[in-house]
Amino acid sequence: MKLYMTESSGNAYKPRLLLEMLKVPYEKIILDTKNKENKQAPYLAINPRGQVPALEDEGHVFWDSTACLVYIARKHGGERWLPTDPAGLAEVTQWLALSNNELHYGLQWARGVNNKIKQGNVEEYQGYGKQGLAVLQGRLRNNDWLALGRPTIADLACYPYVSVSPEGGFKLDDYSAVQAWMKRVEALPGWVKRA
């Protein structure tokens, strides 16, 4: 199994976390995005979007962090990380949607503007991010995990951009339940630090 990634990518960090937690052997293929290796023909043949991550395994190629998480969870994690029953699957999937919307377009894009790697309206992005953090806080006030009362790929999808959200101007002191949840994620067996 090969994971095409950069060390700094939150989206690549998501499947990397799951691979490490499940002790799945894989090869890291680090792309030089500063020199636009991800926009060159060889990588575009793997991921036509020219983004990280991409996952290659047994003749299959998947791009986008959600697709990678789903594949790894179903292939190596059984029902624990991504259930197949309709209600459980939907419960996890709604958090994947939050990670791909409010958390990405809010927390990550505000961080990108503040770190001068993206242009845009930081106030608008912070508004989306605050909405996402409020939803997380509401859920985590009375629940240890986002879905099913246990760690799932929902937690691994949402964690990466929340963990670096202060770089986007977000004060996590206002979200005590989110802070406690982050510590629970970081205490999971196999958790690895983002580079």
N, C-alpha and C positions, 0 to 999 in steps of 0.2 A: 504494500500500500504506500502511495506517495501523497504527501500533502504539500501542495504548492502554496507558499506563504511568504510573508515578511514577518520579522519579529515584532514589529510595532503595530501590526494590524489587529484590531479588536475582532474583526470578523474571522480572521484566521485563527485567533486565539480560542474561539468557541469550539471548533472541532478538535483542536490540539488538546484542550482540557479534557474532552471526553475520551480521546484516544489514550491519554495518560491515565485517566481514572480507571479505564477498562483494561489497562496494560496490553493494549493492542500494538504490536510492532509496526512501525511505519518509518518511512524515510522523509525527512524534511528537505524540500527543495526550496531554497531561499532565492527569491527573485530580486533583482536589482531594479527597484521601481524608480529610483532617482535617475537612472539612465534609461528608463522606459522599456526595460526588458519585457514587462507585462503588456506592452503595446506592439510588440514585434510578432511577426508571423508564426514562429514556432509556438509561442505561448497562446496566441489567439486561436490556434488550431485546437488547443486544450480548453480554453475558456474564451469564447468569442466576445465576452464583455470586457476582457482585458483587466479583470480585477482579481484580487485574492479573497478567499481561498479557492482552490480547485482540488479535487480528490480523485486519484486514479487507483483503481483496484480491480484486478481480474478482468481487464478489458473494458471496464466501465469508467466513465469520467463524469463527475458531478461538479458543478460550480454553484456558488452561493453557499453561505454558511449554513442556512437552514437545510438545504438539500444534503449537505455533508453530515450535519448532525443527525438527520433522519436516517440516512444510510447506515452510519456507524451504530446508532442506537438499535436499529432493527437487526442488523447483522451480528452485533457483538453484545448487546445489552439486554436482550430478551424483553420482557414486559416491563422491567424495572424503569428504564429511562424513557421509554415511549410505548405506552400500552396500545393494544389494537382494538379494545372495546370502544364503541362510538363515543360514549360520554367521556371516558378518560382521554382518548385521543383529542377530542375537541377542547377539553380543559387545558391540555398542554399547548395545543395549537394557538389558542387565543393569546398566550404569553409570547409565543414566537412572533405573532403579529405585532404585539407591543414593542418587542425588541427591534423589529424591522421598520417601525414607524416612529413613534414618539421618542424612543431611546436613540435610534440612529440619527434621525433628522433633527432631533433636539440636542441630546447630550453630545453626540459625536460631532455634529456640524458646528456647534458652539465651540467645542474644543479645537476644531480645525481652524476656525477664524482666530481664536485667541493665540494659537500656536503658529499662525501665519502660513498655514498650508492650504487654506481654503479662503475664498472670499464669500461674502454674503452678509445678511442682516443678523447679527449676533442676538439682538433682542428677540427677533422672531424665533430663532432656534432655541433660545432659552425658554421662551413660552411653551414650545412643544416639550422641551425637556422637563419643565416643571409639571406639566400635565402627566407625563410618564412617571415621574417620581411620586406624584400624588397618588396615582393608581397603585403603584408598588407599595407605598406606605399604607394605603387603605387595606390592601390584601394582607400585608405582613404584620399588621397590628395584632391580629388574632391567629396567625398561621405562621409556622416556621418556614414553610416552603411555598412556592407559587402554585403548585398543582399537586393534587392527590395525596397531600400530607407527607410527601417524601421528595428527595432530590430527583429532578427529571431534567431533560434537556431544556425545559422552560427556564430553569435557574441558570444553566450554563449559557443560554442565549442572551439573557438579560444582564448577567453579571459584568461582562467585560467593559461596557461603556459606562455603567454605573460606577465601577471602581475607579475610573479616571475622570469622572464628571467634574471634580473640582477644577481641573484644567480648563473647563468651559465656563467657569464662573459660578458653579453651583455649590451651595453650602449644604453639605450632608448633615450638619448638626441639626438642621430642621427636619430630618427624616430618621429618627432614632430606630424605628423598626427596620428600615432599609440598612442602616449601619450594622445592626445585630445580624441580619440575614447575610450580609457580606462576610461577616466573621464565620458564620456557619458554612458558607460555601468554601471559604479558605481552609476550613478544618476538615473538609472531605478527604478521604484517602486518595492519594494520587494527584491532588491539586498541585499545580506548578505555577510559579510566578510568571507574569507576562514579562518579556524581555524589555 
